[in-house]
Amino acid sequence: MAAIRNGVDASVVWSPSLLEYRHSADHPMSPRRLDLTMSLATELGVLRGVELIEPGSASDDELLRIHTTRYIDAVKHAGTLPPGEHEGMSHGLGTADNPTFPAMHEASAAVAGGTLAAARAIADGVATRAVSVAGGMHHAMPSAAAGFCVYNDAAVAISWLLDNGYDRIAYVDVDVHHGDGVQTAFYEDPRVLTVSLHQHPATLWPSTGWASETGVGRAEGSAVNLAFLPAATDSLWLRGFHAVVPGILRAFEPQIIILQAGCDSHREDPLADLSLSVDGHRRSYQDVIALADELCDGRLIAIGGGGYELVRVVPRSWTHLIAEVLGTPVDPSTVIPESWRQVAGRLTLPDRVPETMGDGEVPEFTPWEPAGVDTGNVFDRSLARLDQSILDTRRSVFPLHGLDPDDPRD
């Protein structure tokens, strides 16, 4: 099942059945983004020789690791209703964010099954890395749908891993929205470190993910949150990432890393306000994979998440994600096949179809220093605000891991 390339054994979870997760015809989380991603990866040869793993379906017992019986029953019932029939619904179902759709339970359980299949592939020694771009439903709560998410596949898989040989799991969430559902699931569990890098909660739903949210009881220090103000670019985002994530992961010493690779931090995403590029996304994936190689013998599960620019952003960013997981990087200057461009052109204006696999950016950054910078111009004010956010996060959580929040070497 695993493809071995450049010494990396990695698996890809995919089935067309995952395209059934579709809230409505005009819902932002369109399955077209997944279809376009997998077709682009195929046409570029990224998946050549890779035997895809079937996602299967998460059983009720597996979903009960995180979700309540009443909620699962409500999802099953919702999937039997005619579309648009929402009267008297509860558990966050039937809202504008989470409209019901036929076979809602089955489609959602397949997404959770895909992330579980990735976890099993690693636990069983079939692969060292695995990727399921259909996953990443990080907002779903134990008894409620939220933020387009029905079942929290990441939390279900983490719970399963905790019962199958792992007791130090790091979850790293780079989605523009706070990974609130996963943080909630493990906020009292010191075995799971949740790290979320997201747009500032004062400026974006779900309005959580403050630096002061660090876990409770024995798990104090197990939740790490770094917030970015709107318009943060690749260089600012990477500065924040490297000021917080490597140090905290090295202190935690995970056995496996779960990467939630939401790409709605892109400057063209319609639902958020950060300004990363596809090149910045690619760099973030590389940096997390490098940490997995350094800290846990390469063990890593990558899942999708948010991303709502369906043609220009998601297919390219997640093709890079798949390629990086498989150990066969795609150069950002690579020309996109004309056959794919023709298909994508039916979904947007022809001049908006990307021609290459990158945005032409060079994702570099200046390492963080605790003094900050503010010489009065707009860029330096942005830098100073970011550095304060970094310091807030480091001072909230670094001492709980024996690290010096004011020392950039930690």
C-alpha positions in Angstrom: 0.0 0.0 0.0 2.9 2.4 0.7 4.9 4.0 -2.1 8.6 4.1 -1.4 10.3 7.1 -3.0 13.5 8.7 -2.1 13.6 6.4 0.9 10.2 7.5 2.1 7.3 5.0 2.6 4.1 6.9 2.4 0.4 6.1 1.8 -2.4 8.2 0.2 -6.0 7.6 1.3 -8.6 8.3 -1.4 -11.8 7.1 -2.9 -14.4 8.9 -5.0 -16.8 8.1 -2.2 -15.2 11.0 -0.3 -16.8 13.4 -2.8 -20.2 12.6 -1.3 -19.5 15.0 1.6 -21.5 17.9 0.1 -23.7 20.2 2.2 -25.4 21.9 -0.8 -24.7 23.0 -4.4 -23.5 26.4 -3.4 -21.8 25.6 -0.1 -18.2 26.9 0.2 -16.9 23.4 1.1 -17.4 22.0 -2.3 -16.1 18.5 -3.1 -14.8 19.9 -6.4 -11.8 21.1 -4.5 -10.9 17.5 -3.7 -11.7 16.2 -7.2 -9.5 18.9 -8.7 -6.7 18.2 -6.3 -6.6 14.5 -7.0 -6.8 15.0 -10.7 -4.0 17.6 -10.7 -1.8 15.3 -8.6 -2.6 12.5 -11.0 -1.8 14.5 -14.2 1.5 15.8 -12.7 2.5 12.2 -12.0 2.6 12.7 -8.2 0.5 9.6 -7.7 2.2 7.4 -10.3 2.8 4.0 -8.8 0.9 4.8 -5.6 -1.7 2.2 -4.5 -4.5 4.3 -2.9 -5.9 3.2 0.5 -9.7 2.9 0.6 -11.1 5.1 3.5 -13.7 2.7 4.6 -16.2 4.1 7.1 -15.8 4.9 10.8 -18.1 2.7 12.9 -20.4 4.1 15.5 -18.1 2.8 18.2 -15.1 4.6 16.6 -17.1 7.9 16.4 -18.2 7.4 20.0 -14.6 8.0 21.0 -15.4 11.7 20.5 -19.1 12.2 19.7 -22.2 11.4 21.8 -24.8 8.8 20.9 -27.5 11.5 20.7 -25.5 13.5 18.2 -24.7 10.5 16.0 -28.4 9.6 16.0 -29.2 13.2 15.0 -26.8 13.1 12.1 -28.3 9.8 10.9 -31.8 11.3 11.1 -30.7 14.5 9.3 -29.5 12.5 6.4 -32.9 11.0 5.8 -34.7 14.4 5.5 -35.3 16.3 2.2 -32.7 19.0 1.6 -33.8 22.2 3.2 -36.0 20.6 5.8 -34.5 21.9 9.0 -37.4 22.7 11.3 -36.8 21.7 14.9 -33.2 20.5 14.3 -30.6 20.7 17.0 -26.9 19.8 17.5 -25.8 22.6 15.1 -27.4 20.8 12.2 -29.6 22.5 9.6 -27.8 25.9 9.9 -26.3 28.0 7.1 -22.9 26.6 7.9 -24.0 23.0 8.3 -27.1 22.4 6.2 -28.2 18.8 6.1 -27.8 16.6 3.0 -28.8 13.1 2.0 -26.7 10.3 3.6 -25.0 12.9 5.8 -23.9 10.3 8.3 -22.5 7.9 5.7 -20.5 10.7 4.0 -19.2 12.1 7.2 -18.2 8.6 8.6 -16.3 8.0 5.3 -14.2 11.2 5.9 -13.5 10.0 9.5 -12.7 6.5 8.1 -10.1 8.0 5.8 -8.2 9.6 8.6 -8.5 6.4 10.7 -7.1 4.5 7.7 -4.1 6.8 7.6 -3.6 6.2 11.4 -3.9 2.4 11.0 -1.4 2.4 8.1 1.2 4.0 10.3 0.4 2.0 13.5 0.5 -1.2 11.5 3.9 -0.4 10.0 2.5 -0.2 6.5 3.8 3.4 6.1 5.7 6.1 7.9 3.7 8.9 6.4 0.1 9.1 5.2 -2.2 11.7 3.8 -5.9 12.1 3.4 -6.9 15.5 2.0 -10.6 14.8 2.6 -10.0 15.0 6.4 -9.4 17.9 8.7 -12.9 18.5 10.0 -11.4 20.2 13.1 -14.5 22.3 14.3 -16.9 19.4 15.0 -17.7 19.2 18.7 -18.7 16.1 20.7 -22.4 16.9 20.4 -22.6 19.5 17.6 -21.7 20.2 14.0 -19.8 23.4 13.5 -17.9 25.3 10.8 -18.8 22.9 8.0 -17.6 19.9 10.1 -19.9 17.0 11.1 -17.5 14.4 12.6 -14.1 15.4 14.0 -12.0 12.9 12.1 -8.7 14.3 13.5 -9.9 13.8 17.1 -11.3 10.4 16.4 -8.0 9.2 14.9 -6.0 10.7 17.7 -8.1 8.9 20.3 -7.6 5.7 18.3 -3.9 6.2 18.3 -3.9 6.7 22.1 -5.3 3.2 22.4 -2.9 1.7 19.9 0.6 2.3 21.0 1.0 6.1 21.1 1.0 8.3 24.2 2.7 11.5 23.0 0.8 12.9 20.0 1.4 16.4 18.5 -1.4 17.9 16.5 -0.3 20.9 14.4 -3.1 22.9 12.7 -2.2 25.6 10.1 -5.7 26.3 9.0 -6.7 30.0 9.1 -9.4 29.1 11.6 -8.6 28.0 15.1 -8.6 24.2 15.6 -11.1 24.5 18.4 -12.8 21.1 18.1 -9.5 19.1 18.5 -8.3 21.4 21.3 -11.6 20.9 23.1 -11.4 17.1 22.8 -8.0 16.9 24.4 -7.9 20.0 26.6 -7.5 17.9 29.7 -5.2 15.2 28.2 -1.5 15.7 28.7 -0.7 13.0 26.1 -1.9 15.2 23.2 -0.3 18.6 22.3 -2.5 20.7 20.1 -0.8 23.6 18.3 -2.9 26.0 16.3 -1.7 28.9 14.1 -4.6 30.9 12.9 -6.1 34.4 12.2 -6.6 36.4 15.4 -9.8 35.3 17.3 -10.8 39.0 17.6 -11.1 39.1 13.8 -12.4 35.7 12.7 -14.8 32.9 13.7 -14.7 30.8 15.9 -13.3 33.6 18.2 -11.2 31.2 20.1 -7.5 30.4 20.1 -6.1 33.0 22.4 -2.6 32.6 23.8 -4.1 32.2 27.3 -5.8 28.9 26.2 -3.1 26.4 27.4 -5.0 23.4 28.7 -6.1 22.6 32.3 -5.0 20.4 35.2 -2.3 17.9 34.3 -2.7 19.0 30.7 -1.7 22.7 31.4 0.7 23.6 28.6 -0.7 21.0 26.1 -2.6 23.7 24.1 -0.6 26.2 22.1 -2.2 29.0 20.2 -0.5 31.6 18.0 -2.7 34.3 16.4 -1.9 36.4 13.3 -3.6 39.7 12.5 -5.2 40.1 9.0 -2.9 40.5 6.0 0.0 38.4 7.5 2.2 37.3 4.6 4.4 34.3 4.1 7.4 35.9 5.8 5.4 37.0 8.9 3.6 33.6 9.2 6.9 31.7 8.9 8.5 33.9 11.5 5.7 33.1 13.9 5.8 29.4 13.1 9.5 29.1 13.7 9.4 31.2 16.9 6.9 28.8 18.5 6.4 25.4 16.9 9.9 23.8 16.7 10.8 24.7 20.3 7.5 23.4 21.7 7.6 20.2 19.7 11.1 19.5 20.7 10.2 19.9 24.3 7.2 17.7 24.0 9.0 14.9 22.1 6.1 13.5 20.1 5.9 10.0 18.7 3.8 11.1 15.8 2.6 14.4 14.3 -0.8 15.1 12.9 -0.8 18.0 10.4 -4.1 19.7 9.6 -3.1 21.5 6.4 -6.0 23.8 5.8 -5.1 26.2 3.0 -7.6 29.0 3.7 -4.8 31.3 4.9 -4.1 32.1 1.2 -4.5 35.7 0.1 -7.3 34.8 -2.3 -9.4 32.7 0.0 -12.9 34.3 0.2 -13.6 33.4 3.9 -10.6 34.8 5.7 -8.0 37.6 5.7 -4.4 36.3 5.8 -2.1 36.7 2.8 -0.1 33.6 2.4 0.8 32.2 -1.0 0.8 28.6 -2.4 4.6 28.8 -2.1 4.2 29.7 1.6 1.8 26.7 2.1 4.4 24.4 0.5 7.1 25.7 2.8 4.9 25.1 5.9 4.3 21.5 4.9 8.1 21.0 4.4 8.8 22.5 7.8 6.3 20.3 9.6 7.6 17.2 7.8 11.2 18.1 8.7 10.1 18.2 12.3 8.5 14.8 12.0 11.7 13.5 10.5 13.8 15.0 13.3 11.5 14.1 16.3 9.5 11.0 15.6 11.3 9.0 12.9 9.2 10.6 10.2 5.8 9.5 11.5 3.2 11.9 10.2 -0.4 12.0 9.2 -1.5 14.9 6.9 -5.1 15.8 6.5 -6.9 18.6 4.6 -9.3 21.1 6.3 -10.4 24.5 5.1 -9.7 26.1 1.7 -12.4 27.7 -0.4 -10.7 29.1 -3.5 -11.5 25.9 -5.4 -9.5 26.3 -8.6 -6.5 28.6 -8.0 -5.5 27.6 -4.5 -6.7 24.3 -3.0 -5.7 21.9 -5.9 -2.2 23.4 -6.1 -1.6 23.6 -2.3 -2.8 20.1 -1.6 -1.0 18.6 -4.6 2.1 20.1 -3.0 1.0 18.5 0.3 0.6 15.1 -1.2 3.9 15.4 -3.1 5.8 16.4 0.0 4.4 13.6 2.1 5.3 11.1 -0.7 8.9 12.5 -0.8 8.6 13.7 -4.4 8.4 17.5 -4.3 6.9 19.4 -7.2 8.8 22.5 -8.2 6.6 25.6 -8.0 7.7 26.6 -11.5 6.2 23.4 -12.9 3.7 24.1 -15.7 0.2 22.8 -15.0 -1.0 20.4 -17.7 -3.3 21.9 -20.3 -5.8 19.1 -19.9 -6.3 20.0 -16.2 -6.5 23.7 -17.1 -9.3 23.1 -19.5 -11.3 21.2 -16.9 -10.7 23.9 -14.3 -11.6 26.6 -16.8 -15.2 25.4 -16.8 -15.4 26.4 -13.1 -13.9 29.9 -13.3 -12.9 32.6 -15.8 -10.3 31.2 -18.2 -7.7 33.9 -17.2 -8.0 32.9 -13.6 -6.8 29.3 -14.2 -3.3 29.0 -12.8 -0.5 28.2 -15.2 2.2 27.0 -12.8 2.3 25.3 -9.5 3.4 28.4 -7.6 2.5 32.0 -7.0 6.0 33.3 -7.8 6.9 34.0 -4.1 10.0 33.1 -2.2 8.9 32.1 1.3 11.7 33.4 3.4 11.7 35.0 6.9 13.8 36.8 9.5 14.0 34.8 12.7 12.2 36.2 15.7 13.9 38.4 18.3 12.1 39.3 21.6 12.8 43.1 21.3 10.5 43.5 18.3 10.8 46.2 15.6 8.8 49.3 15.1 10.3 52.2 13.1 7.0 53.7 12.1 6.4 52.2 8.6 3.5 49.9 7.9 5.6 46.7 7.5 7.5 47.2 10.7 4.3 47.9 12.6 3.0 44.6 11.4 6.2 43.0 12.5 6.0 44.5 15.9 2.4 43.3 16.4 3.4 39.8 15.3 6.3 39.8 17.6 4.0 40.7 20.5 1.7 37.9 19.6 4.7 35.5 19.5 5.7 36.7 22.9 2.2 36.3 24.3 2.2 32.7 23.2 5.7 31.9 24.4 5.1 33.5 27.8 1.8 31.6 28.2 3.1 28.2 27.5 6.9 27.9 27.1 7.7 28.0 30.9 5.3 25.1 31.3 7.7 23.0 29.2 10.8 24.3 30.9 11.6 26.7 28.1 12.7 30.4 28.4 10.0 32.5 26.6 12.5 35.4 26.1 15.3 33.3 24.7 15.0 32.9 20.8 17.2 29.8 21.1 14.3 27.9 22.8 
